[in-house]
């Protein structure tokens, strides 16, 4: 079964890929920040489109589908974790204040 292909999804905004979202409250306002990178190799591979669609719609992005083996999907997730933990990463941020 390791060679069976699985579908997974990324969110893309122009040339950038969605990496992460964080929320915090400041002075009675909720501030969400969305992080993007231009490196597809470090993007988190989502396995469902429904969450992706909601997030993509929120900031005007679109969903990119990929097929790969389960083993390569795991490697993609491992690269994502290393990237998120790395302090000097190349990120663009969008902020949403409510």
C-alpha positions in Angstrom: 0.0 0.0 0.0 2.9 2.5 0.3 2.8 3.1 -3.4 -0.9 3.9 -3.6 -1.5 7.5 -4.4 -3.5 9.8 -2.2 -5.0 13.2 -2.8 -3.9 16.2 -0.7 -4.4 19.9 -1.0 -2.6 23.2 -0.6 -4.1 26.7 -0.4 -2.5 29.2 -2.8 -2.7 33.0 -3.0 -1.0 34.2 -6.2 2.5 32.8 -6.1 2.4 32.1 -2.3 1.2 29.1 -0.4 -0.7 29.1 2.9 1.4 27.8 5.8 -0.2 28.7 9.1 -2.9 30.7 10.9 -2.8 32.2 14.4 -5.4 34.1 16.4 -5.1 36.4 19.4 -7.3 38.9 21.2 -6.0 42.4 21.7 -8.1 45.3 23.1 -11.4 43.5 22.5 -10.6 42.7 18.9 -9.7 39.4 17.4 -6.6 39.5 15.2 -5.9 36.6 12.8 -2.7 36.3 10.9 -2.2 34.1 7.9 1.3 33.1 7.0 2.4 32.3 3.4 5.6 31.1 1.8 6.7 30.7 -1.8 8.2 27.2 -1.2 5.7 24.5 -1.9 8.0 21.9 -0.3 7.3 23.2 3.2 3.5 23.7 2.9 1.3 21.5 5.1 -0.6 18.9 3.1 -4.3 18.9 4.0 -6.2 15.7 3.3 -9.7 17.3 3.1 -11.0 20.1 0.9 -13.8 21.4 3.2 -11.5 23.1 5.7 -9.3 24.3 2.9 -12.2 25.9 1.0 -13.4 27.8 4.1 -9.9 29.1 4.7 -9.2 29.9 1.0 -12.5 31.8 0.8 -11.6 33.9 3.8 -8.6 35.6 2.2 -9.2 35.0 -1.5 -7.0 32.1 -2.1 -7.7 28.9 -4.1 -7.1 25.2 -3.6 -4.4 23.3 -5.4 -4.8 19.5 -5.5 -1.9 17.1 -5.6 -1.6 13.3 -5.7 1.3 11.5 -4.2 2.2 8.4 -2.2 1.4 8.2 1.5 5.2 8.1 2.2 5.8 11.3 0.3 2.8 12.9 2.1 4.4 12.1 5.4 7.7 13.6 4.2 5.8 16.8 3.2 4.3 17.0 6.7 7.8 16.5 8.3 9.3 19.4 6.1 6.3 21.6 7.2 7.0 20.9 10.9 10.7 21.7 10.5 9.8 24.9 8.6 7.3 26.1 11.3 9.9 25.5 14.0 12.7 27.4 12.1 13.0 30.9 13.4 14.4 32.7 10.3 11.8 31.6 7.8 10.8 33.5 4.7 7.1 34.4 5.4 4.5 36.9 4.2 1.6 37.7 6.6 -1.9 38.8 6.1 -3.8 40.2 9.1 -7.6 40.2 9.7 -8.9 42.4 12.5 -12.5 41.9 13.7 
